[in-house]
Amino acid sequence: MKSSAGGLQDWEIAVLRACAEQPATGRELLSASGYSTRTGNFKKAVERHLARNLLELTIPDKPRSGKQRYRLTAAGRRLLGGLAEGKE
């Protein structure tokens, strides 16, 4: 897969875009990424997004909750905006 600006793969950017309109479930992120199962690569990418403050958990005190969603942060929105403009 191609590497895009910011050192992110295209599918990693698709994961961020999946959260752009509303918080997304892990299953929705998986679908957006093109993976059919939660691979180690997928899990590490989501962890990196969380660590870089691009995504945040909607229920941070219960990370394994069945109702957990992932929400795009302001930093994630700036990154996507920069990609749309051809920057960063």
PDB file of N, CA, C and O in Angstrom:
ATOM      1  N   MET A   1       0.832  -1.182   0.000  1.00  0.00           N
ATOM      2  CA  MET A   1       0.000   0.000   0.000  1.00  0.00           C
ATOM      3  C   MET A   1       0.877   1.246   0.000  1.00  0.00           C
ATOM      4  O   MET A   1       1.989   1.247   0.528  1.00  0.00           O
ATOM      5  N   LYS A   2       0.361   2.277  -0.590  1.00  0.00           N
ATOM      6  CA  LYS A   2       1.111   3.521  -0.709  1.00  0.00           C
ATOM      7  C   LYS A   2       1.227   4.232   0.627  1.00  0.00           C
ATOM      8  O   LYS A   2       0.359   4.127   1.493  1.00  0.00           O
ATOM      9  N   SER A   3       2.335   4.965   0.767  1.00  0.00           N
ATOM     10  CA  SER A   3       2.519   5.815   1.934  1.00  0.00           C
ATOM     11  C   SER A   3       2.152   7.235   1.552  1.00  0.00           C
ATOM     12  O   SER A   3       2.563   7.730   0.503  1.00  0.00           O
ATOM     13  N   SER A   4       1.382   7.884   2.400  1.00  0.00           N
ATOM     14  CA  SER A   4       0.917   9.233   2.133  1.00  0.00           C
ATOM     15  C   SER A   4       1.653  10.226   3.008  1.00  0.00           C
ATOM     16  O   SER A   4       2.561   9.863   3.755  1.00  0.00           O
ATOM     17  N   ALA A   5       1.258  11.471   2.908  1.00  0.00           N
ATOM     18  CA  ALA A   5       1.824  12.517   3.747  1.00  0.00           C
ATOM     19  C   ALA A   5       1.646  12.164   5.212  1.00  0.00           C
ATOM     20  O   ALA A   5       0.679  11.500   5.586  1.00  0.00           O
ATOM     21  N   GLY A   6       2.575  12.607   6.035  1.00  0.00           N
ATOM     22  CA  GLY A   6       2.488  12.311   7.461  1.00  0.00           C
ATOM     23  C   GLY A   6       2.980  10.917   7.784  1.00  0.00           C
ATOM     24  O   GLY A   6       2.889  10.486   8.933  1.00  0.00           O
ATOM     25  N   GLY A   7       3.501  10.197   6.793  1.00  0.00           N
ATOM     26  CA  GLY A   7       3.999   8.850   7.024  1.00  0.00           C
ATOM     27  C   GLY A   7       2.910   7.817   7.233  1.00  0.00           C
ATOM     28  O   GLY A   7       3.185   6.717   7.712  1.00  0.00           O
ATOM     29  N   LEU A   8       1.693   8.147   6.885  1.00  0.00           N
ATOM     30  CA  LEU A   8       0.571   7.221   7.058  1.00  0.00           C
ATOM     31  C   LEU A   8       0.270   6.494   5.756  1.00  0.00           C
ATOM     32  O   LEU A   8       0.376   7.060   4.669  1.00  0.00           O
ATOM     33  N   GLN A   9      -0.101   5.243   5.889  1.00  0.00           N
ATOM     34  CA  GLN A   9      -0.542   4.463   4.745  1.00  0.00           C
ATOM     35  C   GLN A   9      -1.945   4.941   4.347  1.00  0.00           C
ATOM     36  O   GLN A   9      -2.669   5.522   5.155  1.00  0.00           O
ATOM     37  N   ASP A  10      -2.308   4.688   3.100  1.00  0.00           N
ATOM     38  CA  ASP A  10      -3.640   5.087   2.622  1.00  0.00           C
ATOM     39  C   ASP A  10      -4.753   4.509   3.491  1.00  0.00           C
ATOM     40  O   ASP A  10      -5.727   5.199   3.789  1.00  0.00           O
ATOM     41  N   TRP A  11      -4.614   3.241   3.902  1.00  0.00           N
ATOM     42  CA  TRP A  11      -5.663   2.616   4.707  1.00  0.00           C
ATOM     43  C   TRP A  11      -5.718   3.234   6.101  1.00  0.00           C
ATOM     44  O   TRP A  11      -6.784   3.260   6.716  1.00  0.00           O
ATOM     45  N   GLU A  12      -4.579   3.737   6.617  1.00  0.00           N
ATOM     46  CA  GLU A  12      -4.584   4.396   7.926  1.00  0.00           C
ATOM     47  C   GLU A  12      -5.339   5.726   7.839  1.00  0.00           C
ATOM     48  O   GLU A  12      -6.033   6.112   8.780  1.00  0.00           O
ATOM     49  N   ILE A  13      -5.203   6.412   6.728  1.00  0.00           N
ATOM     50  CA  ILE A  13      -5.941   7.650   6.500  1.00  0.00           C
ATOM     51  C   ILE A  13      -7.429   7.345   6.369  1.00  0.00           C
ATOM     52  O   ILE A  13      -8.267   8.116   6.837  1.00  0.00           O
ATOM     53  N   ALA A  14      -7.763   6.213   5.729  1.00  0.00           N
ATOM     54  CA  ALA A  14      -9.164   5.807   5.595  1.00  0.00           C
ATOM     55  C   ALA A  14      -9.782   5.559   6.966  1.00  0.00           C
ATOM     56  O   ALA A  14     -10.965   5.836   7.169  1.00  0.00           O
ATOM     57  N   VAL A  15      -8.996   5.041   7.908  1.00  0.00           N
ATOM     58  CA  VAL A  15      -9.482   4.830   9.273  1.00  0.00           C
ATOM     59  C   VAL A  15      -9.844   6.172   9.900  1.00  0.00           C
ATOM     60  O   VAL A  15     -10.888   6.299  10.540  1.00  0.00           O
ATOM     61  N   LEU A  16      -8.986   7.173   9.719  1.00  0.00           N
ATOM     62  CA  LEU A  16      -9.285   8.504  10.263  1.00  0.00           C
ATOM     63  C   LEU A  16     -10.533   9.097   9.605  1.00  0.00           C
ATOM     64  O   LEU A  16     -11.384   9.680  10.277  1.00  0.00           O
ATOM     65  N   ARG A  17     -10.627   8.942   8.299  1.00  0.00           N
ATOM     66  CA  ARG A  17     -11.793   9.488   7.584  1.00  0.00           C
ATOM     67  C   ARG A  17     -13.095   8.834   8.024  1.00  0.00           C
ATOM     68  O   ARG A  17     -14.154   9.461   7.983  1.00  0.00           O
ATOM     69  N   ALA A  18     -13.018   7.570   8.447  1.00  0.00           N
ATOM     70  CA  ALA A  18     -14.224   6.868   8.900  1.00  0.00           C
ATOM     71  C   ALA A  18     -14.811   7.533  10.145  1.00  0.00           C
ATOM     72  O   ALA A  18     -15.996   7.368  10.436  1.00  0.00           O
ATOM     73  N   CYS A  19     -13.989   8.282  10.878  1.00  0.00           N
ATOM     74  CA  CYS A  19     -14.446   8.960  12.097  1.00  0.00           C
ATOM     75  C   CYS A  19     -14.743  10.436  11.872  1.00  0.00           C
ATOM     76  O   CYS A  19     -15.088  11.143  12.819  1.00  0.00           O
ATOM     77  N   ALA A  20     -14.616  10.907  10.654  1.00  0.00           N
ATOM     78  CA  ALA A  20     -14.741  12.337  10.374  1.00  0.00           C
ATOM     79  C   ALA A  20     -16.143  12.876  10.645  1.00  0.00           C
ATOM     80  O   ALA A  20     -16.284  13.980  11.171  1.00  0.00           O
ATOM     81  N   GLU A  21     -17.165  12.130  10.301  1.00  0.00           N
ATOM     82  CA  GLU A  21     -18.546  12.609  10.450  1.00  0.00           C
ATOM     83  C   GLU A  21     -19.119  12.326  11.839  1.00  0.00           C
ATOM     84  O   GLU A  21     -19.813  13.161  12.419  1.00  0.00           O
ATOM     85  N   GLN A  22     -18.819  11.145  12.357  1.00  0.00           N
ATOM     86  CA  GLN A  22     -19.340  10.737  13.661  1.00  0.00           C
ATOM     87  C   GLN A  22     -18.443   9.650  14.217  1.00  0.00           C
ATOM     88  O   GLN A  22     -17.718   9.010  13.455  1.00  0.00           O
ATOM     89  N   PRO A  23     -18.469   9.421  15.525  1.00  0.00           N
ATOM     90  CA  PRO A  23     -17.650   8.365  16.108  1.00  0.00           C
ATOM     91  C   PRO A  23     -17.958   7.009  15.453  1.00  0.00           C
ATOM     92  O   PRO A  23     -19.101   6.716  15.102  1.00  0.00           O
ATOM     93  N   ALA A  24     -16.915   6.201  15.303  1.00  0.00           N
ATOM     94  CA  ALA A  24     -17.061   4.913  14.620  1.00  0.00           C
ATOM     95  C   ALA A  24     -16.679   3.768  15.561  1.00  0.00           C
ATOM     96  O   ALA A  24     -15.843   3.927  16.451  1.00  0.00           O
ATOM     97  N   THR A  25     -17.299   2.631  15.346  1.00  0.00           N
ATOM     98  CA  THR A  25     -16.966   1.426  16.116  1.00  0.00           C
ATOM     99  C   THR A  25     -15.678   0.820  15.566  1.00  0.00           C
ATOM    100  O   THR A  25     -15.227   1.169  14.475  1.00  0.00           O
ATOM    101  N   GLY A  26     -15.104  -0.079  16.329  1.00  0.00           N
ATOM    102  CA  GLY A  26     -13.915  -0.793  15.860  1.00  0.00           C
ATOM    103  C   GLY A  26     -14.202  -1.561  14.581  1.00  0.00           C
ATOM    104  O   GLY A  26     -13.353  -1.628  13.692  1.00  0.00           O
ATOM    105  N   ARG A  27     -15.380  -2.134  14.483  1.00  0.00           N
ATOM    106  CA  ARG A  27     -15.778  -2.880  13.283  1.00  0.00           C
ATOM    107  C   ARG A  27     -15.865  -1.953  12.067  1.00  0.00           C
ATOM    108  O   ARG A  27     -15.480  -2.335  10.962  1.00  0.00           O
ATOM    109  N   GLU A  28     -16.368  -0.740  12.275  1.00  0.00           N
ATOM    110  CA  GLU A  28     -16.444   0.228  11.174  1.00  0.00           C
ATOM    111  C   GLU A  28     -15.044   0.664  10.727  1.00  0.00           C
ATOM    112  O   GLU A  28     -14.800   0.851   9.535  1.00  0.00           O
ATOM    113  N   LEU A  29     -14.136   0.821  11.682  1.00  0.00           N
ATOM    114  CA  LEU A  29     -12.756   1.169  11.335  1.00  0.00           C
ATOM    115  C   LEU A  29     -12.106   0.030  10.557  1.00  0.00           C
ATOM    116  O   LEU A  29     -11.375   0.256   9.593  1.00  0.00           O
ATOM    117  N   LEU A  30     -12.380  -1.175  10.981  1.00  0.00           N
ATOM    118  CA  LEU A  30     -11.844  -2.356  10.305  1.00  0.00           C
ATOM    119  C   LEU A  30     -12.330  -2.401   8.862  1.00  0.00           C
ATOM    120  O   LEU A  30     -11.547  -2.659   7.948  1.00  0.00           O
ATOM    121  N   SER A  31     -13.598  -2.155   8.661  1.00  0.00           N
ATOM    122  CA  SER A  31     -14.170  -2.146   7.319  1.00  0.00           C
ATOM    123  C   SER A  31     -13.542  -1.037   6.466  1.00  0.00           C
ATOM    124  O   SER A  31     -13.213  -1.259   5.301  1.00  0.00           O
ATOM    125  N   ALA A  32     -13.377   0.147   7.046  1.00  0.00           N
ATOM    126  CA  ALA A  32     -12.793   1.273   6.313  1.00  0.00           C
ATOM    127  C   ALA A  32     -11.356   0.991   5.913  1.00  0.00           C
ATOM    128  O   ALA A  32     -10.887   1.468   4.880  1.00  0.00           O
ATOM    129  N   SER A  33     -10.658   0.215   6.733  1.00  0.00           N
ATOM    130  CA  SER A  33      -9.250  -0.081   6.467  1.00  0.00           C
ATOM    131  C   SER A  33      -9.075  -1.117   5.366  1.00  0.00           C
ATOM    132  O   SER A  33      -8.002  -1.228   4.772  1.00  0.00           O
ATOM    133  N   GLY A  34     -10.130  -1.872   5.096  1.00  0.00           N
ATOM    134  CA  GLY A  34     -10.028  -2.921   4.093  1.00  0.00           C
ATOM    135  C   GLY A  34      -9.648  -4.273   4.672  1.00  0.00           C
ATOM    136  O   GLY A  34      -9.528  -5.253   3.937  1.00  0.00           O
ATOM    137  N   TYR A  35      -9.458  -4.331   5.983  1.00  0.00           N
ATOM    138  CA  TYR A  35      -9.151  -5.604   6.637  1.00  0.00           C
ATOM    139  C   TYR A  35     -10.453  -6.323   6.979  1.00  0.00           C
ATOM    140  O   TYR A  35     -11.481  -5.689   7.213  1.00  0.00           O
ATOM    141  N   SER A  36     -10.397  -7.641   7.007  1.00  0.00           N
ATOM    142  CA  SER A  36     -11.582  -8.412   7.381  1.00  0.00           C
ATOM    143  C   SER A  36     -11.495  -8.891   8.830  1.00  0.00           C
ATOM    144  O   SER A  36     -12.515  -9.200   9.446  1.00  0.00           O
ATOM    145  N   THR A  37     -10.279  -8.953   9.370  1.00  0.00           N
ATOM    146  CA  THR A  37     -10.086  -9.333  10.769  1.00  0.00           C
ATOM    147  C   THR A  37      -9.106  -8.356  11.408  1.00  0.00           C
ATOM    148  O   THR A  37      -8.339  -7.681  10.722  1.00  0.00           O
ATOM    149  N   ARG A  38      -9.149  -8.296  12.721  1.00  0.00           N
ATOM    150  CA  ARG A  38      -8.255  -7.393  13.461  1.00  0.00           C
ATOM    151  C   ARG A  38      -6.845  -7.973  13.480  1.00  0.00           C
ATOM    152  O   ARG A  38      -6.505  -8.776  14.349  1.00  0.00           O
ATOM    153  N   THR A  39      -6.049  -7.567  12.540  1.00  0.00           N
ATOM    154  CA  THR A  39      -4.668  -8.031  12.466  1.00  0.00           C
ATOM    155  C   THR A  39      -3.814  -7.216  13.426  1.00  0.00           C
ATOM    156  O   THR A  39      -4.242  -6.171  13.917  1.00  0.00           O
ATOM    157  N   GLY A  40      -2.618  -7.694  13.687  1.00  0.00           N
ATOM    158  CA  GLY A  40      -1.681  -6.943  14.517  1.00  0.00           C
ATOM    159  C   GLY A  40      -1.373  -5.594  13.905  1.00  0.00           C
ATOM    160  O   GLY A  40      -1.232  -4.601  14.618  1.00  0.00           O
ATOM    161  N   ASN A  41      -1.270  -5.555  12.592  1.00  0.00           N
ATOM    162  CA  ASN A  41      -0.980  -4.315  11.884  1.00  0.00           C
ATOM    163  C   ASN A  41      -2.102  -3.305  12.113  1.00  0.00           C
ATOM    164  O   ASN A  41      -1.835  -2.128  12.357  1.00  0.00           O
ATOM    165  N   PHE A  42      -3.333  -3.748  12.039  1.00  0.00           N
ATOM    166  CA  PHE A  42      -4.487  -2.876  12.266  1.00  0.00           C
ATOM    167  C   PHE A  42      -4.492  -2.358  13.707  1.00  0.00           C
ATOM    168  O   PHE A  42      -4.677  -1.163  13.942  1.00  0.00           O
ATOM    169  N   LYS A  43      -4.288  -3.263  14.666  1.00  0.00           N
ATOM    170  CA  LYS A  43      -4.298  -2.874  16.077  1.00  0.00           C
ATOM    171  C   LYS A  43      -3.212  -1.845  16.373  1.00  0.00           C
ATOM    172  O   LYS A  43      -3.455  -0.873  17.089  1.00  0.00           O
ATOM    173  N   LYS A  44      -2.019  -2.055  15.826  1.00  0.00           N
ATOM    174  CA  LYS A  44      -0.915  -1.115  16.048  1.00  0.00           C
ATOM    175  C   LYS A  44      -1.224   0.249  15.447  1.00  0.00           C
ATOM    176  O   LYS A  44      -0.882   1.275  16.034  1.00  0.00           O
ATOM    177  N   ALA A  45      -1.866   0.271  14.285  1.00  0.00           N
ATOM    178  CA  ALA A  45      -2.214   1.541  13.646  1.00  0.00           C
ATOM    179  C   ALA A  45      -3.212   2.317  14.503  1.00  0.00           C
ATOM    180  O   ALA A  45      -3.065   3.526  14.681  1.00  0.00           O
ATOM    181  N   VAL A  46      -4.221   1.633  15.033  1.00  0.00           N
ATOM    182  CA  VAL A  46      -5.204   2.307  15.888  1.00  0.00           C
ATOM    183  C   VAL A  46      -4.512   2.818  17.156  1.00  0.00           C
ATOM    184  O   VAL A  46      -4.786   3.931  17.606  1.00  0.00           O
ATOM    185  N   GLU A  47      -3.625   2.016  17.726  1.00  0.00           N
ATOM    186  CA  GLU A  47      -2.877   2.446  18.912  1.00  0.00           C
ATOM    187  C   GLU A  47      -2.020   3.672  18.602  1.00  0.00           C
ATOM    188  O   GLU A  47      -1.935   4.589  19.419  1.00  0.00           O
ATOM    189  N   ARG A  48      -1.382   3.697  17.426  1.00  0.00           N
ATOM    190  CA  ARG A  48      -0.575   4.859  17.012  1.00  0.00           C
ATOM    191  C   ARG A  48      -1.456   6.096  16.868  1.00  0.00           C
ATOM    192  O   ARG A  48      -1.071   7.187  17.290  1.00  0.00           O
ATOM    193  N   HIS A  49      -2.634   5.931  16.275  1.00  0.00           N
ATOM    194  CA  HIS A  49      -3.566   7.054  16.119  1.00  0.00           C
ATOM    195  C   HIS A  49      -3.974   7.596  17.490  1.00  0.00           C
ATOM    196  O   HIS A  49      -4.078   8.808  17.675  1.00  0.00           O
ATOM    197  N   LEU A  50      -4.204   6.706  18.442  1.00  0.00           N
ATOM    198  CA  LEU A  50      -4.569   7.120  19.796  1.00  0.00           C
ATOM    199  C   LEU A  50      -3.386   7.827  20.466  1.00  0.00           C
ATOM    200  O   LEU A  50      -3.564   8.864  21.104  1.00  0.00           O
ATOM    201  N   ALA A  51      -2.180   7.268  20.322  1.00  0.00           N
ATOM    202  CA  ALA A  51      -0.982   7.844  20.941  1.00  0.00           C
ATOM    203  C   ALA A  51      -0.632   9.209  20.345  1.00  0.00           C
ATOM    204  O   ALA A  51      -0.157  10.096  21.055  1.00  0.00           O
ATOM    205  N   ARG A  52      -0.865   9.375  19.048  1.00  0.00           N
ATOM    206  CA  ARG A  52      -0.570  10.652  18.378  1.00  0.00           C
ATOM    207  C   ARG A  52      -1.706  11.661  18.542  1.00  0.00           C
ATOM    208  O   ARG A  52      -1.662  12.758  17.985  1.00  0.00           O
ATOM    209  N   ASN A  53      -2.727  11.272  19.317  1.00  0.00           N
ATOM    210  CA  ASN A  53      -3.874  12.125  19.581  1.00  0.00           C
ATOM    211  C   ASN A  53      -4.641  12.473  18.300  1.00  0.00           C
ATOM    212  O   ASN A  53      -5.180  13.573  18.175  1.00  0.00           O
ATOM    213  N   LEU A  54      -4.687  11.541  17.363  1.00  0.00           N
ATOM    214  CA  LEU A  54      -5.485  11.720  16.155  1.00  0.00           C
ATOM    215  C   LEU A  54      -6.888  11.159  16.364  1.00  0.00           C
ATOM    216  O   LEU A  54      -7.860  11.652  15.790  1.00  0.00           O
ATOM    217  N   LEU A  55      -6.978  10.123  17.193  1.00  0.00           N
ATOM    218  CA  LEU A  55      -8.251   9.518  17.584  1.00  0.00           C
ATOM    219  C   LEU A  55      -8.324   9.513  19.102  1.00  0.00           C
ATOM    220  O   LEU A  55      -7.305   9.539  19.791  1.00  0.00           O
ATOM    221  N   GLU A  56      -9.547   9.480  19.607  1.00  0.00           N
ATOM    222  CA  GLU A  56      -9.751   9.316  21.042  1.00  0.00           C
ATOM    223  C   GLU A  56     -10.925   8.373  21.260  1.00  0.00           C
ATOM    224  O   GLU A  56     -11.781   8.208  20.392  1.00  0.00           O
ATOM    225  N   LEU A  57     -10.946   7.763  22.433  1.00  0.00           N
ATOM    226  CA  LEU A  57     -12.033   6.864  22.805  1.00  0.00           C
ATOM    227  C   LEU A  57     -13.202   7.673  23.342  1.00  0.00           C
ATOM    228  O   LEU A  57     -13.005   8.665  24.043  1.00  0.00           O
ATOM    229  N   THR A  58     -14.412   7.255  23.017  1.00  0.00           N
ATOM    230  CA  THR A  58     -15.590   7.951  23.543  1.00  0.00           C
ATOM    231  C   THR A  58     -15.856   7.557  24.994  1.00  0.00           C
ATOM    232  O   THR A  58     -16.499   8.305  25.730  1.00  0.00           O
ATOM    233  N   ILE A  59     -15.363   6.385  25.413  1.00  0.00           N
ATOM    234  CA  ILE A  59     -15.493   5.930  26.803  1.00  0.00           C
ATOM    235  C   ILE A  59     -14.080   5.582  27.288  1.00  0.00           C
ATOM    236  O   ILE A  59     -13.736   4.405  27.389  1.00  0.00           O
ATOM    237  N   PRO A  60     -13.263   6.596  27.586  1.00  0.00           N
ATOM    238  CA  PRO A  60     -11.853   6.346  27.894  1.00  0.00           C
ATOM    239  C   PRO A  60     -11.601   5.466  29.111  1.00  0.00           C
ATOM    240  O   PRO A  60     -10.592   4.762  29.155  1.00  0.00           O
ATOM    241  N   ASP A  61     -12.494   5.486  30.103  1.00  0.00           N
ATOM    242  CA  ASP A  61     -12.284   4.674  31.299  1.00  0.00           C
ATOM    243  C   ASP A  61     -12.692   3.213  31.103  1.00  0.00           C
ATOM    244  O   ASP A  61     -12.487   2.393  31.997  1.00  0.00           O
ATOM    245  N   LYS A  62     -13.268   2.879  29.945  1.00  0.00           N
ATOM    246  CA  LYS A  62     -13.654   1.497  29.643  1.00  0.00           C
ATOM    247  C   LYS A  62     -13.249   1.155  28.203  1.00  0.00           C
ATOM    248  O   LYS A  62     -14.108   1.026  27.332  1.00  0.00           O
ATOM    249  N   PRO A  63     -11.942   1.008  27.954  1.00  0.00           N
ATOM    250  CA  PRO A  63     -11.469   0.804  26.578  1.00  0.00           C
ATOM    251  C   PRO A  63     -11.987  -0.470  25.902  1.00  0.00           C
ATOM    252  O   PRO A  63     -11.989  -0.553  24.674  1.00  0.00           O
ATOM    253  N   ARG A  64     -12.418  -1.447  26.671  1.00  0.00           N
ATOM    254  CA  ARG A  64     -12.887  -2.704  26.076  1.00  0.00           C
ATOM    255  C   ARG A  64     -14.416  -2.808  26.039  1.00  0.00           C
ATOM    256  O   ARG A  64     -14.960  -3.875  25.757  1.00  0.00           O
ATOM    257  N   SER A  65     -15.092  -1.721  26.318  1.00  0.00           N
ATOM    258  CA  SER A  65     -16.556  -1.715  26.315  1.00  0.00           C
ATOM    259  C   SER A  65     -17.100  -2.055  24.932  1.00  0.00           C
ATOM    260  O   SER A  65     -16.538  -1.644  23.917  1.00  0.00           O
ATOM    261  N   GLY A  66     -18.177  -2.793  24.899  1.00  0.00           N
ATOM    262  CA  GLY A  66     -18.843  -3.118  23.640  1.00  0.00           C
ATOM    263  C   GLY A  66     -19.475  -1.901  22.989  1.00  0.00           C
ATOM    264  O   GLY A  66     -19.799  -1.927  21.802  1.00  0.00           O
ATOM    265  N   LYS A  67     -19.653  -0.832  23.759  1.00  0.00           N
ATOM    266  CA  LYS A  67     -20.237   0.406  23.233  1.00  0.00           C
ATOM    267  C   LYS A  67     -19.171   1.430  22.859  1.00  0.00           C
ATOM    268  O   LYS A  67     -19.485   2.572  22.525  1.00  0.00           O
ATOM    269  N   GLN A  68     -17.901   1.008  22.917  1.00  0.00           N
ATOM    270  CA  GLN A  68     -16.791   1.911  22.627  1.00  0.00           C
ATOM    271  C   GLN A  68     -16.831   2.405  21.192  1.00  0.00           C
ATOM    272  O   GLN A  68     -17.143   1.651  20.271  1.00  0.00           O
ATOM    273  N   ARG A  69     -16.514   3.671  21.013  1.00  0.00           N
ATOM    274  CA  ARG A  69     -16.408   4.283  19.691  1.00  0.00           C
ATOM    275  C   ARG A  69     -15.099   5.054  19.639  1.00  0.00           C
ATOM    276  O   ARG A  69     -14.508   5.373  20.672  1.00  0.00           O
ATOM    277  N   TYR A  70     -14.661   5.345  18.442  1.00  0.00           N
ATOM    278  CA  TYR A  70     -13.454   6.136  18.219  1.00  0.00           C
ATOM    279  C   TYR A  70     -13.881   7.439  17.569  1.00  0.00           C
ATOM    280  O   TYR A  70     -14.658   7.454  16.614  1.00  0.00           O
ATOM    281  N   ARG A  71     -13.350   8.544  18.112  1.00  0.00           N
ATOM    282  CA  ARG A  71     -13.729   9.874  17.650  1.00  0.00           C
ATOM    283  C   ARG A  71     -12.473  10.577  17.137  1.00  0.00           C
ATOM    284  O   ARG A  71     -11.400  10.453  17.727  1.00  0.00           O
ATOM    285  N   LEU A  72     -12.612  11.304  16.052  1.00  0.00           N
ATOM    286  CA  LEU A  72     -11.519  12.086  15.493  1.00  0.00           C
ATOM    287  C   LEU A  72     -11.281  13.309  16.374  1.00  0.00           C
ATOM    288  O   LEU A  72     -12.228  14.005  16.739  1.00  0.00           O
ATOM    289  N   THR A  73     -10.028  13.572  16.713  1.00  0.00           N
ATOM    290  CA  THR A  73      -9.687  14.732  17.537  1.00  0.00           C
ATOM    291  C   THR A  73      -9.442  15.954  16.653  1.00  0.00           C
ATOM    292  O   THR A  73      -9.456  15.857  15.426  1.00  0.00           O
ATOM    293  N   ALA A  74      -9.218  17.093  17.286  1.00  0.00           N
ATOM    294  CA  ALA A  74      -8.894  18.315  16.536  1.00  0.00           C
ATOM    295  C   ALA A  74      -7.609  18.108  15.736  1.00  0.00           C
ATOM    296  O   ALA A  74      -7.506  18.571  14.600  1.00  0.00           O
ATOM    297  N   ALA A  75      -6.630  17.418  16.318  1.00  0.00           N
ATOM    298  CA  ALA A  75      -5.371  17.148  15.608  1.00  0.00           C
ATOM    299  C   ALA A  75      -5.629  16.254  14.395  1.00  0.00           C
ATOM    300  O   ALA A  75      -5.024  16.449  13.341  1.00  0.00           O
ATOM    301  N   GLY A  76      -6.515  15.287  14.539  1.00  0.00           N
ATOM    302  CA  GLY A  76      -6.878  14.415  13.423  1.00  0.00           C
ATOM    303  C   GLY A  76      -7.567  15.190  12.317  1.00  0.00           C
ATOM    304  O   GLY A  76      -7.325  14.945  11.135  1.00  0.00           O
ATOM    305  N   ARG A  77      -8.421  16.121  12.698  1.00  0.00           N
ATOM    306  CA  ARG A  77      -9.115  16.959  11.707  1.00  0.00           C
ATOM    307  C   ARG A  77      -8.121  17.850  10.957  1.00  0.00           C
ATOM    308  O   ARG A  77      -8.235  18.032   9.745  1.00  0.00           O
ATOM    309  N   ARG A  78      -7.143  18.404  11.688  1.00  0.00           N
ATOM    310  CA  ARG A  78      -6.114  19.226  11.035  1.00  0.00           C
ATOM    311  C   ARG A  78      -5.308  18.394  10.046  1.00  0.00           C
ATOM    312  O   ARG A  78      -5.011  18.855   8.944  1.00  0.00           O
ATOM    313  N   LEU A  79      -4.953  17.170  10.433  1.00  0.00           N
ATOM    314  CA  LEU A  79      -4.189  16.295   9.540  1.00  0.00           C
ATOM    315  C   LEU A  79      -4.983  16.003   8.276  1.00  0.00           C
ATOM    316  O   LEU A  79      -4.452  16.120   7.171  1.00  0.00           O
ATOM    317  N   LEU A  80      -6.241  15.627   8.424  1.00  0.00           N
ATOM    318  CA  LEU A  80      -7.071  15.348   7.254  1.00  0.00           C
ATOM    319  C   LEU A  80      -7.269  16.591   6.401  1.00  0.00           C
ATOM    320  O   LEU A  80      -7.272  16.509   5.173  1.00  0.00           O
ATOM    321  N   GLY A  81      -7.434  17.741   7.046  1.00  0.00           N
ATOM    322  CA  GLY A  81      -7.576  18.995   6.302  1.00  0.00           C
ATOM    323  C   GLY A  81      -6.326  19.307   5.515  1.00  0.00           C
ATOM    324  O   GLY A  81      -6.405  19.762   4.374  1.00  0.00           O
ATOM    325  N   GLY A  82      -5.174  19.068   6.109  1.00  0.00           N
ATOM    326  CA  GLY A  82      -3.918  19.288   5.418  1.00  0.00           C
ATOM    327  C   GLY A  82      -3.732  18.351   4.243  1.00  0.00           C
ATOM    328  O   GLY A  82      -3.185  18.746   3.213  1.00  0.00           O
ATOM    329  N   LEU A  83      -4.180  17.116   4.387  1.00  0.00           N
ATOM    330  CA  LEU A  83      -4.081  16.153   3.292  1.00  0.00           C
ATOM    331  C   LEU A  83      -5.002  16.567   2.133  1.00  0.00           C
ATOM    332  O   LEU A  83      -4.655  16.424   0.961  1.00  0.00           O
ATOM    333  N   ALA A  84      -6.174  17.078   2.492  1.00  0.00           N
ATOM    334  CA  ALA A  84      -7.129  17.500   1.455  1.00  0.00           C
ATOM    335  C   ALA A  84      -6.586  18.677   0.668  1.00  0.00           C
ATOM    336  O   ALA A  84      -6.874  18.827  -0.519  1.00  0.00           O
ATOM    337  N   GLU A  85      -5.795  19.516   1.335  1.00  0.00           N
ATOM    338  CA  GLU A  85      -5.221  20.682   0.674  1.00  0.00           C
ATOM    339  C   GLU A  85      -3.891  20.365   0.005  1.00  0.00           C
ATOM    340  O   GLU A  85      -3.305  21.218  -0.660  1.00  0.00           O
ATOM    341  N   GLY A  86      -3.416  19.128   0.185  1.00  0.00           N
ATOM    342  CA  GLY A  86      -2.142  18.733  -0.405  1.00  0.00           C
ATOM    343  C   GLY A  86      -0.942  19.121   0.416  1.00  0.00           C
ATOM    344  O   GLY A  86       0.183  19.140  -0.084  1.00  0.00           O
ATOM    345  N   LYS A  87      -1.177  19.437   1.694  1.00  0.00           N
ATOM    346  CA  LYS A  87      -0.088  19.800   2.606  1.00  0.00           C
ATOM    347  C   LYS A  87       0.301  18.623   3.450  1.00  0.00           C
ATOM    348  O   LYS A  87      -0.226  17.519   3.314  1.00  0.00           O
ATOM    349  N   GLU A  88       1.253  18.896   4.337  1.00  0.00           N
ATOM    350  CA  GLU A  88       1.801  17.988   5.326  1.00  0.00           C
ATOM    351  C   GLU A  88       2.072  16.617   4.781  1.00  0.00           C
ATOM    352  O   GLU A  88       2.539  15.743   5.512  1.00  0.00           O
TER     353      GLU A  88
END
